[in-house]
Amino acid sequence: MQTPRGARVSGRRAPEGGAFPAGHQAVGAREEAGAERNPLAEAFQTLGSDARLRILKELLRGECAIAELAAAVGLQPVTVRYHLNVLIGDGLVEKTTSHREGDVGRPPIRYRLRREGIIRGFPPRQYAMLAEMLLGIIGGSLDRGGWERALREAGKAVGQQLVETLEREAGFSGWGPRRFVRHYLENAMARMGLLTVVANIGEDFVQYRSISCPFLELALSYPEMICDHLDAGFHEGVAAGLGSDVKHERLACLGHGDSFCEQRLKWPKVVEEKG
């Protein structure tokens, strides 16, 4: 039984002609059948078939007409057209009608990769590698006192800005321990994917732990630069954003071999919190 024209199967529209091309199954059907798939195709639905990966790789060589693509990737033209429509819909491929030498009459429709085409998270970003390179540049171009100040001040600026942004978005003025837990730990840190727990809290202090660290790999390799200056500066900035007299103390650190990071913030006096 053919799929009705225009019907959707597992989120994909069936191609013109009323059925998926021979040899093609919807992503869900392939998964149910246990078909072996390319790891990239498994991770990203846009690249949900080896056929689309082959088409993209061929377009890396240059623009092509459907017949040229079909011959290059070993698929029927109707199948190539279907996959091209998927890739066009996902913003990875575009049509062009540019003339080529030898073309006669109306220029044929050709296909090429879009310069702006992007799949979020693909390819995997190598930010850790970039960060290591930048740390090497900082450490190599500044003397010890210079990079210590640079990292601490950079961290402090980010931490203070974060707290001020949270205060502005929430529409209140003044921080206390419970407001800090509600808006900073349970809101901002959770949005960053950081798991924190409150170890102790009072009317003028809060002590909290984190078992995850966004800089962990770098912290283990460069604990002095990351933990003792960049991260320390960040928490100093957080304390400064909470109030000019709020003091920060680091009690434990993953980068220095502890099983969690632990921070303590102390207000100079009891804070009355109304919201």
BELQUIPE-V867180 format. One record per pair of residues at least 4 apart in sequence whose ideal C-beta (glycine too) atoms are under 8 Angstrom apart, sorted by the first residue. I is the first residue (numbers start at 0). GAP is how many residues later the second one is. If there is no record, write none. Layout:
i | gap
I | GAP
I | GAP
This chain:
i | gap
1 | 16
1 | 17
2 | 4
2 | 6
2 | 11
2 | 15
2 | 16
2 | 17
3 | 10
3 | 14
4 | 9
4 | 11
4 | 12
4 | 13
5 | 7
5 | 8
6 | 6
6 | 7
7 | 4
7 | 5
7 | 6
8 | 5
8 | 11
8 | 17
8 | 19
8 | 20
9 | 16
9 | 17
9 | 18
9 | 19
10 | 16
10 | 34
11 | 14
11 | 15
11 | 74
13 | 4
13 | 5
13 | 6
14 | 4
14 | 5
14 | 6
14 | 63
14 | 66
14 | 67
14 | 70
16 | 61
19 | 4
19 | 5
19 | 6
19 | 62
20 | 54
20 | 55
20 | 57
20 | 58
20 | 61
21 | 54
21 | 57
22 | 52
22 | 53
22 | 56
23 | 25
23 | 27
23 | 55
23 | 58
24 | 4
24 | 5
24 | 8
24 | 10
25 | 4
26 | 4
26 | 18
26 | 21
26 | 22
27 | 4
28 | 4
29 | 5
29 | 7
29 | 19
30 | 4
36 | 4
36 | 5
36 | 13
37 | 4
37 | 9
37 | 12
37 | 15
38 | 4
39 | 4
39 | 7
39 | 13
39 | 82
40 | 6
40 | 7
40 | 8
40 | 9
40 | 11
40 | 12
42 | 4
42 | 79
43 | 4
43 | 75
43 | 77
43 | 78
45 | 6
45 | 40
45 | 41
45 | 44
45 | 46
45 | 73
46 | 5
46 | 6
46 | 9
46 | 72
46 | 75
47 | 4
48 | 4
48 | 34
49 | 4
50 | 4
50 | 22
50 | 24
50 | 28
50 | 29
50 | 32
51 | 4
51 | 31
51 | 34
51 | 35
52 | 4
53 | 4
53 | 19
53 | 21
54 | 4
54 | 14
54 | 18
54 | 25
54 | 28
54 | 29
54 | 32
54 | 38
55 | 4
55 | 31
55 | 36
55 | 37
55 | 57
57 | 6
57 | 11
57 | 14
57 | 15
58 | 4
58 | 5
58 | 10
58 | 34
58 | 52
58 | 53
58 | 54
59 | 53
61 | 50
62 | 33
62 | 35
62 | 47
62 | 48
62 | 49
63 | 4
63 | 5
63 | 8
63 | 46
63 | 47
63 | 48
64 | 4
64 | 43
64 | 44
64 | 45
64 | 46
65 | 4
65 | 11
65 | 14
65 | 15
65 | 18
65 | 43
65 | 45
66 | 4
66 | 10
67 | 4
68 | 4
68 | 6
68 | 11
68 | 15
68 | 42
69 | 4
69 | 5
69 | 6
69 | 7
69 | 9
69 | 10
72 | 7
74 | 4
74 | 5
74 | 8
75 | 4
76 | 4
77 | 4
78 | 4
79 | 4
80 | 4
81 | 4
82 | 4
83 | 4
83 | 9
83 | 27
84 | 4
85 | 4
86 | 5
86 | 6
87 | 4
87 | 5
87 | 6
87 | 7
87 | 23
89 | 29
90 | 23
90 | 25
90 | 26
90 | 27
91 | 21
91 | 22
91 | 25
91 | 27
92 | 18
92 | 19
92 | 20
92 | 21
92 | 24
93 | 17
93 | 18
93 | 19
93 | 20
94 | 14
94 | 15
94 | 16
95 | 13
95 | 14
95 | 15
95 | 16
96 | 10
96 | 11
96 | 12
96 | 13
97 | 9
97 | 12
98 | 4
98 | 8
99 | 7
102 | 4
102 | 5
112 | 4
120 | 4
125 | 4
126 | 4
127 | 4
127 | 89
127 | 90
128 | 4
129 | 4
130 | 4
130 | 84
130 | 87
131 | 4
131 | 86
131 | 89
132 | 4
133 | 4
134 | 4
134 | 83
134 | 87
134 | 90
135 | 4
136 | 4
137 | 4
137 | 9
137 | 12
137 | 13
137 | 87
138 | 8
138 | 86
141 | 4
141 | 5
141 | 8
142 | 4
143 | 4
144 | 4
145 | 4
146 | 4
146 | 78
146 | 82
147 | 4
147 | 81
148 | 4
149 | 4
150 | 4
150 | 74
150 | 78
150 | 79
150 | 82
151 | 4
151 | 77
151 | 78
151 | 80
151 | 81
151 | 84
152 | 4
152 | 80
153 | 4
153 | 76
153 | 79
154 | 4
154 | 74
154 | 75
154 | 76
154 | 77
154 | 78
154 | 79
154 | 80
154 | 81
154 | 82
155 | 4
155 | 77
155 | 78
155 | 80
155 | 81
155 | 84
156 | 4
156 | 80
157 | 4
157 | 76
157 | 79
158 | 4
158 | 74
158 | 75
158 | 76
158 | 77
158 | 78
158 | 79
158 | 80
158 | 81
158 | 82
159 | 4
159 | 77
159 | 78
159 | 80
159 | 81
160 | 4
160 | 76
160 | 80
161 | 4
161 | 26
161 | 75
161 | 76
161 | 79
162 | 4
162 | 12
162 | 21
162 | 74
162 | 75
162 | 78
162 | 79
163 | 4
163 | 77
164 | 4
165 | 4
165 | 17
165 | 18
165 | 21
165 | 22
166 | 5
166 | 6
166 | 8
166 | 16
166 | 74
169 | 13
171 | 7
171 | 103
173 | 5
173 | 69
173 | 97
174 | 4
174 | 5
174 | 66
174 | 67
174 | 68
174 | 71
174 | 96
175 | 4
175 | 27
175 | 91
175 | 95
175 | 96
175 | 97
176 | 4
176 | 24
176 | 25
176 | 26
176 | 27
176 | 28
176 | 29
176 | 88
176 | 90
176 | 94
176 | 96
177 | 4
177 | 23
177 | 28
177 | 95
178 | 4
178 | 94
178 | 96
179 | 4
179 | 5
179 | 26
179 | 62
179 | 85
180 | 4
180 | 5
180 | 17
180 | 20
180 | 25
180 | 27
181 | 4
181 | 5
182 | 4
182 | 5
183 | 4
183 | 5
183 | 54
184 | 4
184 | 5
184 | 11
184 | 13
184 | 23
185 | 4
186 | 4
187 | 4
188 | 5
188 | 7
188 | 21
189 | 4
189 | 6
191 | 22
192 | 19
192 | 21
193 | 16
193 | 18
193 | 19
193 | 20
194 | 15
194 | 16
194 | 17
195 | 12
195 | 13
195 | 14
196 | 11
196 | 12
196 | 14
197 | 8
197 | 9
197 | 10
198 | 8
198 | 9
198 | 10
198 | 63
199 | 5
199 | 6
199 | 7
200 | 4
200 | 5
200 | 6
201 | 4
202 | 67
202 | 68
203 | 62
203 | 63
203 | 64
203 | 65
203 | 66
203 | 67
204 | 59
204 | 60
204 | 61
204 | 62
205 | 58
205 | 59
206 | 44
206 | 55
206 | 56
206 | 57
206 | 58
207 | 54
207 | 55
208 | 43
208 | 51
208 | 52
208 | 53
208 | 54
209 | 50
209 | 51
209 | 52
209 | 53
210 | 48
210 | 49
210 | 50
211 | 4
212 | 6
212 | 41
212 | 42
212 | 48
214 | 4
214 | 11
214 | 15
214 | 16
214 | 40
215 | 4
215 | 38
215 | 39
216 | 4
217 | 4
217 | 8
218 | 4
218 | 7
218 | 8
218 | 12
218 | 34
218 | 35
218 | 36
219 | 34
219 | 35
221 | 4
222 | 4
222 | 5
222 | 30
222 | 32
222 | 33
223 | 4
223 | 5
224 | 4
224 | 5
225 | 4
225 | 5
225 | 29
226 | 4
226 | 5
226 | 26
226 | 28
226 | 29
227 | 4
228 | 4
229 | 4
230 | 4
230 | 24
231 | 4
231 | 18
232 | 4
233 | 4
234 | 4
234 | 13
234 | 15
234 | 28
235 | 4
235 | 12
236 | 4
237 | 4
237 | 10
237 | 27
238 | 4
238 | 7
238 | 8
238 | 9
238 | 26
239 | 4
239 | 6
241 | 4
241 | 23
241 | 25
242 | 24
244 | 22
244 | 23
245 | 19
245 | 20
245 | 21
245 | 22
246 | 18
246 | 19
246 | 21
247 | 15
247 | 16
247 | 17
248 | 14
248 | 15
248 | 16
248 | 17
249 | 11
249 | 12
249 | 13
249 | 14
250 | 11
250 | 12
250 | 13
251 | 6
251 | 7
251 | 8
251 | 9
251 | 10
252 | 4
252 | 5
252 | 8
252 | 9
253 | 4
253 | 5
253 | 6
253 | 7
257 | 4
266 | 4
